[in-house]
Amino acid sequence: MTDEQRQAIVEQRIKSSITHVTKTVFP
């Protein structure tokens, strides 16, 4: 796995966590 792929996965995880938190706080 390259650094770019790892970075993309990390960014995806962060985005989904932010989306989850946003939906939880602001339904």
PyRosetta script that sets phi, psi and omega in degrees:
from pyrosetta import init, pose_from_sequence

init()
pose = pose_from_sequence("MTDEQRQAIVEQRIKSSITHVTKTVFP")
pose.set_psi(1, 132.8)
pose.set_omega(1, -178.6)
pose.set_phi(2, -86.5)
pose.set_psi(2, 165.9)
pose.set_omega(2, 178.7)
pose.set_phi(3, -62.1)
pose.set_psi(3, -36.9)
pose.set_omega(3, -179.1)
pose.set_phi(4, -63.3)
pose.set_psi(4, -42.9)
pose.set_omega(4, 179.6)
pose.set_phi(5, -63.8)
pose.set_psi(5, -42.2)
pose.set_omega(5, -179.5)
pose.set_phi(6, -63.1)
pose.set_psi(6, -43.7)
pose.set_omega(6, 179.3)
pose.set_phi(7, -60.8)
pose.set_psi(7, -40.6)
pose.set_omega(7, -179.8)
pose.set_phi(8, -63.8)
pose.set_psi(8, -40.5)
pose.set_omega(8, 179.4)
pose.set_phi(9, -65.5)
pose.set_psi(9, -44.0)
pose.set_omega(9, 179.1)
pose.set_phi(10, -59.9)
pose.set_psi(10, -45.9)
pose.set_omega(10, -179.4)
pose.set_phi(11, -62.1)
pose.set_psi(11, -40.7)
pose.set_omega(11, 179.3)
pose.set_phi(12, -62.3)
pose.set_psi(12, -42.0)
pose.set_omega(12, 179.5)
pose.set_phi(13, -63.3)
pose.set_psi(13, -44.7)
pose.set_omega(13, -180.0)
pose.set_phi(14, -61.2)
pose.set_psi(14, -45.2)
pose.set_omega(14, -178.9)
pose.set_phi(15, -62.1)
pose.set_psi(15, -41.3)
pose.set_omega(15, -178.8)
pose.set_phi(16, -70.2)
pose.set_psi(16, -34.2)
pose.set_omega(16, 177.1)
pose.set_phi(17, -66.9)
pose.set_psi(17, -42.4)
pose.set_omega(17, 178.7)
pose.set_phi(18, -61.7)
pose.set_psi(18, -43.8)
pose.set_omega(18, 179.3)
pose.set_phi(19, -60.9)
pose.set_psi(19, -43.3)
pose.set_omega(19, -179.3)
pose.set_phi(20, -62.8)
pose.set_psi(20, -45.7)
pose.set_omega(20, -179.4)
pose.set_phi(21, -64.3)
pose.set_psi(21, -43.3)
pose.set_omega(21, -179.4)
pose.set_phi(22, -60.9)
pose.set_psi(22, -43.5)
pose.set_omega(22, 179.8)
pose.set_phi(23, -65.5)
pose.set_psi(23, -33.4)
pose.set_omega(23, -179.0)
pose.set_phi(24, -72.1)
pose.set_psi(24, -42.1)
pose.set_omega(24, -176.9)
pose.set_phi(25, -79.3)
pose.set_psi(25, -41.5)
pose.set_omega(25, -179.1)
pose.set_phi(26, -119.7)
pose.set_psi(26, 88.9)
pose.set_omega(26, -176.5)
pose.set_phi(27, -71.6)
pose.dump_pdb("model.pdb")
